[in-house]
Amino acid sequence: MIRKRSIEMITNQGKFWACLATFFALFLISMFIFVQPVEATVIDDDGSLPANETINDDLLISARDVILDGTVNGTVIAAGNRVIVNGTINGDLFMFGSDVILSESGKVAGNLFGAARYMEVRGNVGGSVFGGSAALLIGNNAKIGRNVYYGGYSLESMAGSSVNTDTFVGVYQAILNGEIKRNLRVSAGALEINGTIGGDVVAEVSSPEDGESGSWYFTFQPALPPAIHPGMRISSQAVIGGDLKYTSPTDQSSAIQGRPAGQIIYQTPVPAETDQKPSPSQPPRGFFALPIVKTIVNLLRNLITLLILGGLVLWLLPNFFQRTVDEANRQPLASTGVGLLSLLGGYVAALLAGGLIFGIGLLLSLITLGGLSNAIFGIGFSSLAVFTAAFTLLVAYGSKLVASFWVGQLLVRQIAPQAQNPRLWALLAGVLIYVMLRAIPILGWVIGLLATLLGLGALWYAFQSYRKPLPALAEQTPA
């Protein structure tokens, strides 16, 4: 039975993806905030754990190429250009890099978190898989004990793979040849199902007549899998144990060869969305306008921007930056209050300065000192523009870096006090936590405001203390 319904899918799906992002962020943050102090977290900078070695503790490992063949009885955080896990992780696994791979021999007892250009899961994961990358491949021997949460360009699951509960996906294309034992919820430009879905399928897909809209929003272009044609295709080999509910601008019943055990429910988008013709000034619609994709792109943009700026600050101004963070740690409430005054005062001062420059220039022009008035206008407004730009940069990024580094430093001192390169780890952890919290609806806005005020206030206190002469030097007298 095919029923057509026109409902407000945009609102409902927006709420769904917002809830999903909130859950993911809160879960990730809880892994950091509520972790208990450890006495000796293992830090490994050579990037290798041989097969005959066992670590009975948490492990932080980084190198250009990271290869884990041994056993870790704890949480693992691995970062590198290429990360390969062949061993056993009796805890959670965090992988960050260009290419991250859990091989067929790899086993993770807990959850797997991956952020990379390319991601492969070929082994066993006892918990859930959380991934953000250009492409994710789930191998034919992969066994995932709980759920899959993924956002990126392409997801492909091979025949023989198994997800024990549900799968939530936001991609351009999804090719599903494996088994999902419960429900599938997907928002994609192109969807192919050739495997088994034990429960319901809820899908939002593009029309077969649509092309891929937009472009991949990165300064680099990763090697993406070949794009498949837009639209939905359910092969004759596919098995769906529940209902098939899909939303698309066009009816795609002719592409449904494998009949689900339940109903086929076709839903059209809101008419105002489909009837409105996009103008050249409007952003592209389609896959890259999907809420989950836009959220992931913004997350990666903010993460990369803050990490680059933070690295430059640690390189060029390490002492002043540490002094600023120390001020935030010493008096966080006072820094927040001073930050509010600084935020208001900075822009009010710029407005008053602009009025003063205009008034002086106008006065000089009235008394026939035209050349001098032109100089006042030029120099004054140029200086004001430089000040406003610098202050805005501090508000938008500098304050966030201070707050993020403060939180990251507290975290590193708590779980890995003997870590090598503690400032880099503090920057990475702090920025990651801030970016994830910032993505949470409503709460994220509050977090951003508090980070801005705290960071600005700490910068003010650090600048004031930097200007004061050292008492010991001031009291010295020549012999």
VOPAGU-2260 file (C-alpha; in pm, 1 decimal, decimal comma):
REM VOPAGU-2260
SITE   aa  ch    i         X         Y         Z
SITE  MET   A    0       0,0       0,0       0,0
SITE  ILE   A    1     144,3     339,0    -100,3
SITE  ARG   A    2      16,2     647,4      75,7
SITE  LYS   A    3     113,2    1004,7     -11,1
SITE  ARG   A    4     135,2    1256,7     267,1
SITE  SER   A    5     256,0    1615,0     271,5
SITE  ILE   A    6     386,4    1697,8     618,6
SITE  GLU   A    7     624,4    1938,3     780,7
SITE  MET   A    8     930,7    1720,0     742,9
SITE  ILE   A    9    1181,5    2000,0     757,1
SITE  THR   A   10    1088,9    2093,0    1114,7
SITE  ASN   A   11    1067,8    1733,8    1234,4
SITE  GLN   A   12    1396,7    1630,5    1080,0
SITE  GLY   A   13    1566,1    1943,9    1207,9
SITE  LYS   A   14    1459,9    1848,9    1559,0
SITE  PHE   A   15    1580,8    1493,4    1505,0
SITE  TRP   A   16    1928,6    1592,5    1388,9
SITE  ALA   A   17    1956,4    1858,3    1660,1
SITE  CYS   A   18    1875,7    1596,0    1923,0
SITE  LEU   A   19    2124,9    1357,5    1765,7
SITE  ALA   A   20    2400,0    1620,5    1764,6
SITE  THR   A   21    2317,4    1713,0    2124,1
SITE  PHE   A   22    2335,9    1351,0    2236,5
SITE  PHE   A   23    2667,1    1298,3    2057,9
SITE  ALA   A   24    2817,9    1614,7    2203,8
SITE  LEU   A   25    2702,1    1545,6    2558,9
SITE  PHE   A   26    2822,4    1187,2    2539,8
SITE  LEU   A   27    3164,2    1294,3    2414,7
SITE  ILE   A   28    3200,1    1570,9    2671,8
SITE  SER   A   29    3100,5    1337,5    2953,4
SITE  MET   A   30    3389,6    1113,1    2855,0
SITE  PHE   A   31    3624,3    1398,9    2942,8
SITE  ILE   A   32    3450,7    1581,4    3225,6
SITE  PHE   A   33    3358,8    1286,7    3444,6
SITE  VAL   A   34    3674,6    1084,8    3392,7
SITE  GLN   A   35    3846,5     995,3    3718,9
SITE  PRO   A   36    4204,5    1108,8    3784,2
SITE  VAL   A   37    4468,5     851,1    3700,8
SITE  GLU   A   38    4815,1     827,7    3839,2
SITE  ALA   A   39    5001,9     728,9    3524,6
SITE  THR   A   40    4831,6     763,9    3189,6
SITE  VAL   A   41    5073,1     623,4    2932,9
SITE  ILE   A   42    5204,3     873,7    2676,7
SITE  ASP   A   43    5359,8     729,3    2360,9
SITE  ASP   A   44    5514,4     953,4    2095,1
SITE  ASP   A   45    5676,8     685,1    1878,6
SITE  GLY   A   46    5342,2     569,3    1738,2
SITE  SER   A   47    5394,2     196,8    1785,4
SITE  LEU   A   48    5260,8     -68,9    2023,0
SITE  PRO   A   49    5401,9    -414,9    1936,6
SITE  ALA   A   50    5181,6    -723,0    1941,2
SITE  ASN   A   51    5354,6    -871,1    2246,2
SITE  GLU   A   52    5295,3    -565,4    2465,9
SITE  THR   A   53    5003,5    -499,3    2702,0
SITE  ILE   A   54    4923,3    -164,9    2865,3
SITE  ASN   A   55    4702,3    -176,4    3172,8
SITE  ASP   A   56    4612,4     191,1    3161,2
SITE  ASP   A   57    4480,1     462,0    2932,9
SITE  LEU   A   58    4700,6     541,1    2634,5
SITE  LEU   A   59    4766,9     866,6    2449,6
SITE  ILE   A   60    4965,2     788,2    2135,1
SITE  SER   A   61    5067,3    1012,3    1847,3
SITE  ALA   A   62    5307,0    1005,9    1552,4
SITE  ARG   A   63    5301,0    1050,3    1177,5
SITE  ASP   A   64    5203,0     682,5    1143,1
SITE  VAL   A   65    5040,8     509,4    1440,2
SITE  ILE   A   66    5020,9     128,4    1446,4
SITE  LEU   A   67    4865,4     -48,6    1744,7
SITE  ASP   A   68    4922,2    -425,1    1741,2
SITE  GLY   A   69    4918,1    -487,0    2115,9
SITE  THR   A   70    4655,0    -483,4    2389,8
SITE  VAL   A   71    4536,5    -183,1    2590,0
SITE  ASN   A   72    4318,5    -228,3    2896,3
SITE  GLY   A   73    4184,6     125,5    2901,1
SITE  THR   A   74    4086,2     417,4    2679,2
SITE  VAL   A   75    4301,9     492,7    2374,7
SITE  ILE   A   76    4339,6     831,6    2204,6
SITE  ALA   A   77    4541,7     795,4    1883,7
SITE  ALA   A   78    4636,6    1082,2    1652,1
SITE  GLY   A   79    4847,9    1080,0    1338,8
SITE  ASN   A   80    4847,9    1109,5     963,1
SITE  ARG   A   81    4760,4     739,3     939,8
SITE  VAL   A   82    4623,4     538,4    1232,8
SITE  ILE   A   83    4587,7     158,9    1212,3
SITE  VAL   A   84    4458,3     -53,7    1499,6
SITE  ASN   A   85    4525,7    -427,4    1467,7
SITE  GLY   A   86    4519,6    -515,0    1837,3
SITE  THR   A   87    4268,1    -525,2    2121,6
SITE  ILE   A   88    4131,1    -219,9    2302,4
SITE  ASN   A   89    3943,2    -306,7    2620,1
SITE  GLY   A   90    3787,6      37,0    2645,5
SITE  ASP   A   91    3693,2     322,7    2413,0
SITE  LEU   A   92    3899,0     415,7    2107,7
SITE  PHE   A   93    3938,4     771,6    1972,7
SITE  MET   A   94    4112,0     799,7    1633,5
SITE  PHE   A   95    4208,2    1129,5    1468,0
SITE  GLY   A   96    4401,2    1157,3    1142,9
SITE  SER   A   97    4396,9    1161,2     766,5
SITE  ASP   A   98    4326,4     787,0     737,1
SITE  VAL   A   99    4204,6     586,6    1038,0
SITE  ILE   A  100    4151,9     211,4    1016,9
SITE  LEU   A  101    4029,6     -59,3    1251,5
SITE  SER   A  102    4154,4    -372,5    1075,1
SITE  GLU   A  103    3987,7    -713,9    1064,2
SITE  SER   A  104    4200,5    -832,1    1356,4
SITE  GLY   A  105    4123,6    -519,0    1558,5
SITE  LYS   A  106    3882,5    -538,6    1851,0
SITE  VAL   A  107    3731,3    -254,0    2053,4
SITE  ALA   A  108    3531,7    -347,8    2361,9
SITE  GLY   A  109    3378,3      -2,2    2402,9
SITE  ASN   A  110    3284,0     274,8    2160,0
SITE  LEU   A  111    3478,3     387,5    1854,7
SITE  PHE   A  112    3507,2     760,8    1778,2
SITE  GLY   A  113    3666,5     862,2    1448,8
SITE  ALA   A  114    3738,2    1198,2    1283,6
SITE  ALA   A  115    3937,0    1175,3     962,3
SITE  ARG   A  116    3950,0    1220,4     587,1
SITE  TYR   A  117    3893,8     848,0     532,6
SITE  MET   A  118    3772,7     591,0     784,2
SITE  GLU   A  119    3750,6     211,0     776,6
SITE  VAL   A  120    3589,1     -22,0    1029,1
SITE  ARG   A  121    3671,6    -384,0     947,2
SITE  GLY   A  122    3696,0    -539,3    1293,7
SITE  ASN   A  123    3471,2    -581,9    1596,1
SITE  VAL   A  124    3330,9    -293,8    1803,1
SITE  GLY   A  125    3143,9    -385,2    2119,7
SITE  GLY   A  126    2972,7     -47,6    2154,5
SITE  SER   A  127    2871,9     218,0    1901,2
SITE  VAL   A  128    3060,1     382,8    1615,7
SITE  PHE   A  129    3061,9     764,7    1598,2
SITE  GLY   A  130    3222,1     893,5    1279,5
SITE  GLY   A  131    3280,2    1212,2    1084,6
SITE  SER   A  132    3487,4    1188,9     764,6
SITE  ALA   A  133    3474,9    1222,4     388,6
SITE  ALA   A  134    3412,2     849,9     354,7
SITE  LEU   A  135    3344,4     552,2     581,9
SITE  LEU   A  136    3378,0     189,0     476,4
SITE  ILE   A  137    3234,7     -84,7     699,7
SITE  GLY   A  138    3411,8    -406,4     596,3
SITE  ASN   A  139    3256,4    -744,9     530,7
SITE  ASN   A  140    3377,7    -888,6     863,5
SITE  ALA   A  141    3286,3    -586,0    1075,2
SITE  LYS   A  142    3060,8    -649,9    1373,9
SITE  ILE   A  143    2924,2    -344,8    1558,0
SITE  GLY   A  144    2755,9    -423,9    1888,2
SITE  ARG   A  145    2528,3    -123,0    1912,6
SITE  ASN   A  146    2462,5     177,4    1684,6
SITE  VAL   A  147    2629,1     368,9    1403,2
SITE  TYR   A  148    2616,1     751,5    1399,5
SITE  TYR   A  149    2784,2     892,4    1090,7
SITE  GLY   A  150    2804,0    1215,3     893,5
SITE  GLY   A  151    3013,2    1275,6     583,3
SITE  TYR   A  152    3014,4    1235,8     206,4
SITE  SER   A  153    2992,9     860,2     157,4
SITE  LEU   A  154    2902,7     554,2     365,5
SITE  GLU   A  155    2939,5     200,8     232,3
SITE  SER   A  156    2872,6    -118,0     426,8
SITE  MET   A  157    2987,8    -440,6     267,1
SITE  ALA   A  158    2795,3    -767,7     255,8
SITE  GLY   A  159    2865,9    -967,3     570,4
SITE  SER   A  160    2891,8    -664,3     799,7
SITE  SER   A  161    2652,0    -632,7    1090,7
SITE  VAL   A  162    2515,4    -348,2    1306,0
SITE  ASN   A  163    2338,3    -493,8    1607,0
SITE  THR   A  164    2087,9    -211,6    1667,3
SITE  ASP   A  165    2025,7     114,6    1473,2
SITE  THR   A  166    2203,8     329,7    1216,2
SITE  PHE   A  167    2172,3     709,0    1182,0
SITE  VAL   A  168    2331,5     861,9     873,3
SITE  GLY   A  169    2361,4    1203,8     707,0
SITE  VAL   A  170    2560,7    1177,7     380,5
SITE  TYR   A  171    2552,4    1249,7       9,6
SITE  GLN   A  172    2550,6     880,9     -74,4
SITE  ALA   A  173    2489,6     560,3     122,0
SITE  ILE   A  174    2544,7     211,0     -20,3
SITE  LEU   A  175    2419,9     -45,6     229,6
SITE  ASN   A  176    2503,8    -407,3     149,2
SITE  GLY   A  177    2532,2    -536,1     505,7
SITE  GLU   A  178    2287,4    -604,0     786,9
SITE  ILE   A  179    2125,5    -357,5    1027,1
SITE  LYS   A  180    1928,9    -557,7    1280,6
SITE  ARG   A  181    1690,1    -280,1    1380,6
SITE  ASN   A  182    1613,9      57,7    1221,9
SITE  LEU   A  183    1779,4     280,1     962,2
SITE  ARG   A  184    1734,7     656,1     957,1
SITE  VAL   A  185    1912,2     828,4     670,6
SITE  SER   A  186    1923,3    1167,3     501,4
SITE  ALA   A  187    2105,8    1141,5     169,8
SITE  GLY   A  188    2123,4    1256,2    -187,0
SITE  ALA   A  189    2161,2     897,5    -309,2
SITE  LEU   A  190    2062,6     576,9    -129,4
SITE  GLU   A  191    2111,1     214,7    -231,4
SITE  ILE   A  192    1993,7     -72,2     -10,4
SITE  ASN   A  193    2102,8    -422,3    -108,4
SITE  GLY   A  194    2129,9    -577,7     237,4
SITE  THR   A  195    1902,6    -647,8     533,6
SITE  ILE   A  196    1724,5    -396,5     756,9
SITE  GLY   A  197    1549,0    -571,9    1044,1
SITE  GLY   A  198    1314,3    -285,8    1133,1
SITE  ASP   A  199    1193,5      36,0     971,1
SITE  VAL   A  200    1365,6     252,7     712,3
SITE  VAL   A  201    1306,8     628,6     739,6
SITE  ALA   A  202    1477,7     814,4     456,0
SITE  GLU   A  203    1498,5    1160,3     305,0
SITE  VAL   A  204    1641,5    1135,6     -46,1
SITE  SER   A  205    1685,7    1358,9    -347,7
SITE  SER   A  206    1497,2    1317,9    -671,5
SITE  PRO   A  207    1667,6    1101,2    -938,8
SITE  GLU   A  208    1657,7    1406,9   -1165,4
SITE  ASP   A  209    1864,0    1612,9    -920,0
SITE  GLY   A  210    2237,1    1647,6    -940,0
SITE  GLU   A  211    2469,0    1683,0    -645,2
SITE  SER   A  212    2436,0    2039,5    -518,1
SITE  GLY   A  213    2707,8    2252,9    -369,7
SITE  SER   A  214    3069,8    2159,8    -319,2
SITE  TRP   A  215    3270,4    1993,9     -47,0
SITE  TYR   A  216    3344,9    2275,9     195,3
SITE  PHE   A  217    3714,2    2217,4     266,6
SITE  THR   A  218    4031,7    2391,3     165,9
SITE  PHE   A  219    4155,0    2048,1      53,6
SITE  GLN   A  220    3978,3    1802,1    -174,3
SITE  PRO   A  221    4007,5    1447,5     -37,6
SITE  ALA   A  222    3995,5    1146,8    -267,8
SITE  LEU   A  223    3622,6    1081,1    -257,0
SITE  PRO   A  224    3457,9     757,2    -371,8
SITE  PRO   A  225    3289,2     773,7    -713,9
SITE  ALA   A  226    2952,6     945,8    -684,9
SITE  ILE   A  227    2644,8     736,2    -753,5
SITE  HIS   A  228    2331,6     870,1    -919,7
SITE  PRO   A  229    2090,4    1063,0    -693,9
SITE  GLY   A  230    1771,0     902,2    -574,5
SITE  MET   A  231    1672,4     585,7    -390,2
SITE  ARG   A  232    1715,9     228,6    -511,4
SITE  ILE   A  233    1601,9     -80,1    -319,5
SITE  SER   A  234    1728,5    -393,9    -494,7
SITE  SER   A  235    1546,3    -725,4    -519,1
SITE  GLN   A  236    1798,9    -877,4    -275,6
SITE  ALA   A  237    1715,7    -621,2      -6,5
SITE  VAL   A  238    1517,1    -730,2     299,0
SITE  ILE   A  239    1326,1    -473,6     508,2
SITE  GLY   A  240    1149,5    -614,6     812,6
SITE  GLY   A  241     933,5    -310,0     886,9
SITE  ASP   A  242     797,8      -4,2     706,2
SITE  LEU   A  243     971,7     194,3     434,7
SITE  LYS   A  244     901,7     565,5     481,2
SITE  TYR   A  245    1072,4     802,6     243,8
SITE  THR   A  246    1049,8    1173,2     166,3
SITE  SER   A  247    1143,1    1293,9    -180,6
SITE  PRO   A  248    1029,3    1554,4    -434,5
SITE  THR   A  249     925,8    1267,8    -666,4
SITE  ASP   A  250     766,6     926,6    -622,7
SITE  GLN   A  251    1038,2     660,1    -654,2
SITE  SER   A  252     824,1     348,2    -618,7
SITE  SER   A  253     956,8     215,2    -950,3
SITE  ALA   A  254    1303,7     187,5    -792,0
SITE  ILE   A  255    1173,5     -25,3    -502,6
SITE  GLN   A  256    1226,4    -383,3    -619,5
SITE  GLY   A  257    1255,2    -546,5    -278,3
SITE  ARG   A  258     919,0    -520,1    -101,3
SITE  PRO   A  259     926,9    -443,8     273,4
SITE  ALA   A  260     731,6    -654,4     521,7
SITE  GLY   A  261     538,7    -345,3     631,0
SITE  GLN   A  262     401,7     -48,3     440,8
SITE  ILE   A  263     559,7     178,4     182,6
SITE  ILE   A  264     485,2     537,6     281,3
SITE  TYR   A  265     581,6     814,5      40,5
SITE  GLN   A  266     596,4    1169,0     180,2
SITE  THR   A  267     656,4    1488,9     -12,1
SITE  PRO   A  268     847,0    1784,9     131,1
SITE  VAL   A  269     666,2    2101,7     233,4
SITE  PRO   A  270     518,0    2256,1     -85,7
SITE  ALA   A  271     674,7    2594,1     -13,2
SITE  GLU   A  272    1013,8    2427,1     -18,5
SITE  THR   A  273     963,3    2257,3    -356,7
SITE  ASP   A  274     763,8    2531,0    -532,2
SITE  GLN   A  275    1005,9    2811,4    -452,0
SITE  LYS   A  276    1257,2    2863,8    -731,3
SITE  PRO   A  277    1607,1    2934,7    -600,6
SITE  SER   A  278    1763,7    3259,5    -710,2
SITE  PRO   A  279    2134,3    3303,6    -785,0
SITE  SER   A  280    2177,0    3477,0    -449,3
SITE  GLN   A  281    2035,0    3180,0    -256,6
SITE  PRO   A  282    2268,2    2909,7    -124,6
SITE  PRO   A  283    2249,5    2571,5    -299,4
SITE  ARG   A  284    1992,0    2323,0    -179,1
SITE  GLY   A  285    2016,2    1947,6    -167,8
SITE  PHE   A  286    2267,2    1735,8      20,9
SITE  PHE   A  287    2486,7    2021,2     142,6
SITE  ALA   A  288    2182,2    2208,9     272,0
SITE  LEU   A  289    2084,5    1918,7     499,6
SITE  PRO   A  290    2098,1    2017,5     867,7
SITE  ILE   A  291    2333,8    1738,9     975,2
SITE  VAL   A  292    2579,8    1809,6     692,1
SITE  LYS   A  293    2580,3    2184,4     756,6
SITE  THR   A  294    2638,7    2115,1    1126,3
SITE  ILE   A  295    2932,2    1883,5    1056,7
SITE  VAL   A  296    3087,9    2127,4     808,1
SITE  ASN   A  297    3059,0    2414,1    1058,2
SITE  LEU   A  298    3208,0    2195,3    1331,9
SITE  LEU   A  299    3508,7    2109,7    1117,6
SITE  ARG   A  300    3552,5    2471,0    1007,0
SITE  ASN   A  301    3553,5    2598,5    1365,2
SITE  LEU   A  302    3777,9    2316,1    1482,8
SITE  ILE   A  303    4038,7    2369,7    1211,2
SITE  THR   A  304    4033,7    2750,5    1246,0
SITE  LEU   A  305    4078,1    2747,0    1623,9
SITE  LEU   A  306    4351,2    2481,3    1609,7
SITE  ILE   A  307    4549,2    2677,0    1348,8
SITE  LEU   A  308    4517,8    3006,9    1537,3
SITE  GLY   A  309    4592,1    2834,6    1867,7
SITE  GLY   A  310    4905,8    2676,5    1725,6
SITE  LEU   A  311    5026,5    3015,5    1600,0
SITE  VAL   A  312    4964,7    3175,5    1939,3
SITE  LEU   A  313    5151,6    2897,3    2123,0
SITE  TRP   A  314    5440,0    2940,8    1881,5
SITE  LEU   A  315    5460,4    3320,6    1872,0
SITE  LEU   A  316    5326,5    3430,2    2215,3
SITE  PRO   A  317    5360,0    3130,4    2448,9
SITE  ASN   A  318    5440,4    3325,2    2767,5
SITE  PHE   A  319    5169,7    3589,0    2731,3
SITE  PHE   A  320    4912,8    3325,3    2635,9
SITE  GLN   A  321    4999,9    3116,8    2942,3
SITE  ARG   A  322    4979,3    3429,0    3158,9
SITE  THR   A  323    4629,6    3493,3    3020,1
SITE  VAL   A  324    4517,3    3137,5    3091,8
SITE  ASP   A  325    4659,2    3164,0    3444,0
SITE  GLU   A  326    4447,3    3474,6    3500,7
SITE  ALA   A  327    4136,9    3284,5    3387,2
SITE  ASN   A  328    4225,3    3003,6    3626,0
SITE  ARG   A  329    4299,3    3240,2    3915,1
SITE  GLN   A  330    3980,8    3447,7    3896,9
SITE  PRO   A  331    3725,9    3307,6    3648,8
SITE  LEU   A  332    3424,0    3496,1    3786,5
SITE  ALA   A  333    3602,3    3830,0    3795,7
SITE  SER   A  334    3737,4    3769,1    3445,1
SITE  THR   A  335    3385,0    3703,5    3317,3
SITE  GLY   A  336    3257,9    4028,8    3466,3
SITE  VAL   A  337    3548,7    4230,1    3331,2
SITE  GLY   A  338    3498,0    4058,9    2995,9
SITE  LEU   A  339    3141,4    4188,5    2979,1
SITE  LEU   A  340    3262,6    4542,5    3048,4
SITE  SER   A  341    3541,1    4501,7    2792,2
SITE  LEU   A  342    3300,5    4376,1    2526,6
SITE  LEU   A  343    3062,1    4667,0    2574,1
SITE  GLY   A  344    3335,4    4922,5    2631,7
SITE  GLY   A  345    3538,5    4822,6    2327,9
SITE  TYR   A  346    3262,7    4877,4    2074,8
SITE  VAL   A  347    3124,0    5184,0    2253,6
SITE  ALA   A  348    3473,9    5334,0    2252,6
SITE  ALA   A  349    3506,7    5261,9    1880,7
SITE  LEU   A  350    3171,9    5431,9    1815,7
SITE  LEU   A  351    3267,1    5737,4    2021,6
SITE  ALA   A  352    3609,2    5754,7    1857,8
SITE  GLY   A  353    3446,2    5747,7    1515,1
SITE  GLY   A  354    3218,1    6034,5    1613,9
SITE  LEU   A  355    3511,6    6230,8    1756,9
SITE  ILE   A  356    3719,8    6183,9    1441,5
SITE  PHE   A  357    3429,0    6293,3    1225,9
SITE  GLY   A  358    3363,7    6597,1    1443,1
SITE  ILE   A  359    3726,9    6712,5    1446,0
SITE  GLY   A  360    3761,8    6662,0    1071,1
SITE  LEU   A  361    3439,1    6851,0    1004,6
SITE  LEU   A  362    3546,4    7135,8    1231,8
SITE  LEU   A  363    3882,3    7169,6    1056,8
SITE  SER   A  364    3714,6    7171,3     715,9
SITE  LEU   A  365    3481,2    7452,8     827,9
SITE  ILE   A  366    3773,0    7673,1     926,6
SITE  THR   A  367    3930,5    7618,0     583,2
SITE  LEU   A  368    4198,0    7374,2     696,2
SITE  GLY   A  369    4087,3    7126,4     433,1
SITE  GLY   A  370    4423,5    6953,5     392,6
SITE  LEU   A  371    4449,2    6888,9     765,1
SITE  SER   A  372    4090,9    6764,9     783,3
SITE  ASN   A  373    4161,8    6514,5     505,7
SITE  ALA   A  374    4461,6    6387,3     700,0
SITE  ILE   A  375    4249,7    6358,1    1016,0
SITE  PHE   A  376    3983,0    6162,5     829,2
SITE  GLY   A  377    4235,0    5933,0     660,3
SITE  ILE   A  378    4460,7    5858,2     956,2
SITE  GLY   A  379    4180,8    5857,6    1212,4
SITE  PHE   A  380    3941,6    5623,4    1037,7
SITE  SER   A  381    4225,6    5395,0     921,3
SITE  SER   A  382    4349,3    5361,8    1279,3
SITE  LEU   A  383    3994,5    5307,4    1401,5
SITE  ALA   A  384    3942,4    5033,4    1141,7
SITE  VAL   A  385    4261,6    4857,5    1254,5
SITE  PHE   A  386    4155,6    4878,6    1620,5
SITE  THR   A  387    3804,5    4752,0    1546,9
SITE  ALA   A  388    3935,3    4463,3    1337,2
SITE  ALA   A  389    4187,9    4362,4    1605,2
SITE  PHE   A  390    3929,0    4384,2    1881,9
SITE  THR   A  391    3678,0    4183,2    1678,1
SITE  LEU   A  392    3944,4    3918,3    1618,4
SITE  LEU   A  393    4000,8    3893,4    1993,4
SITE  VAL   A  394    3626,9    3866,2    2054,7
SITE  ALA   A  395    3566,8    3606,4    1783,9
SITE  TYR   A  396    3874,1    3387,0    1830,1
SITE  GLY   A  397    4118,9    3505,3    2095,7
SITE  SER   A  398    3871,1    3481,9    2381,5
SITE  LYS   A  399    3758,8    3133,8    2271,9
SITE  LEU   A  400    4118,8    3013,6    2256,1
SITE  VAL   A  401    4182,6    3131,9    2611,9
SITE  ALA   A  402    3870,2    2961,8    2748,0
SITE  SER   A  403    3932,0    2643,3    2547,9
SITE  PHE   A  404    4296,8    2618,2    2649,7
SITE  TRP   A  405    4202,9    2676,8    3014,0
SITE  VAL   A  406    3957,2    2385,4    3009,8
SITE  GLY   A  407    4200,4    2168,1    2813,2
SITE  GLN   A  408    4483,3    2239,8    3054,7
SITE  LEU   A  409    4266,7    2145,2    3352,0
SITE  LEU   A  410    4176,4    1821,9    3174,2
SITE  VAL   A  411    4535,0    1728,0    3082,5
SITE  ARG   A  412    4657,3    1801,0    3435,1
SITE  GLN   A  413    4379,2    1576,7    3563,9
SITE  ILE   A  414    4422,8    1269,4    3344,4
SITE  ALA   A  415    4781,1    1296,3    3213,1
SITE  PRO   A  416    4999,3    1518,7    3435,3
SITE  GLN   A  417    5320,9    1368,4    3294,6
SITE  ALA   A  418    5226,0    1406,2    2928,3
SITE  GLN   A  419    5484,6    1523,8    2679,9
SITE  ASN   A  420    5386,7    1838,3    2489,1
SITE  PRO   A  421    5110,0    1915,5    2742,2
SITE  ARG   A  422    5026,3    2247,7    2576,4
SITE  LEU   A  423    4947,1    2082,7    2244,1
SITE  TRP   A  424    4728,4    1821,3    2413,2
SITE  ALA   A  425    4555,7    2094,4    2614,8
SITE  LEU   A  426    4486,3    2293,7    2297,6
SITE  LEU   A  427    4349,7    1989,4    2112,9
SITE  ALA   A  428    4129,1    1872,0    2401,3
SITE  GLY   A  429    4002,4    2219,7    2490,7
SITE  VAL   A  430    3916,1    2323,1    2136,3
SITE  LEU   A  431    3744,2    1988,6    2069,9
SITE  ILE   A  432    3530,7    2023,4    2382,7
SITE  TYR   A  433    3440,6    2385,3    2301,7
SITE  VAL   A  434    3346,8    2311,9    1939,7
SITE  MET   A  435    3124,7    2018,2    2037,7
SITE  LEU   A  436    2951,4    2212,9    2313,7
SITE  ARG   A  437    2908,7    2510,3    2082,7
SITE  ALA   A  438    2709,7    2291,8    1841,0
SITE  ILE   A  439    2436,2    2219,4    2096,9
SITE  PRO   A  440    2124,6    2431,1    2027,7
SITE  ILE   A  441    2062,2    2715,1    2279,0
SITE  LEU   A  442    2320,5    2580,6    2525,6
SITE  GLY   A  443    2587,6    2631,7    2260,9
SITE  TRP   A  444    2504,7    3002,0    2237,4
SITE  VAL   A  445    2537,1    3034,0    2615,0
SITE  ILE   A  446    2869,5    2846,7    2609,4
SITE  GLY   A  447    2999,1    3076,1    2334,9
SITE  LEU   A  448    2898,7    3388,6    2528,2
SITE  LEU   A  449    3059,6    3266,5    2851,2
SITE  ALA   A  450    3378,6    3171,4    2666,4
SITE  THR   A  451    3391,5    3516,9    2506,6
SITE  LEU   A  452    3345,5    3701,2    2835,9
SITE  LEU   A  453    3588,7    3480,2    3029,0
SITE  GLY   A  454    3855,2    3505,8    2760,7
SITE  LEU   A  455    3824,1    3883,0    2718,9
SITE  GLY   A  456    3842,2    3939,7    3093,6
SITE  ALA   A  457    4147,9    3717,2    3126,9
SITE  LEU   A  458    4314,1    3904,2    2839,0
SITE  TRP   A  459    4244,9    4233,8    3015,5
SITE  TYR   A  460    4397,3    4113,6    3343,3
SITE  ALA   A  461    4697,1    3963,2    3162,6
SITE  PHE   A  462    4758,8    4285,5    2970,6
SITE  GLN   A  463    4739,8    4489,8    3290,9
SITE  SER   A  464    4982,5    4261,5    3474,4
SITE  TYR   A  465    5213,4    4260,9    3171,7
SITE  ARG   A  466    5236,3    4641,2    3182,6
SITE  LYS   A  467    5328,8    4652,0    3551,9
SITE  PRO   A  468    5702,6    4660,3    3626,4
SITE  LEU   A  469    5836,3    4379,1    3839,6
SITE  PRO   A  470    5867,3    4499,8    4203,1
SITE  ALA   A  471    6204,6    4334,3    4250,4
SITE  LEU   A  472    6351,4    4522,6    3956,3
SITE  ALA   A  473    6192,9    4852,7    4057,0
SITE  GLU   A  474    6352,0    4843,6    4402,2
SITE  GLN   A  475    6705,3    4772,1    4281,0
SITE  THR   A  476    6952,8    5058,1    4314,0
SITE  PRO   A  477    7294,1    5079,7    4154,6
SITE  ALA   A  478    7583,9    4984,3    4379,2
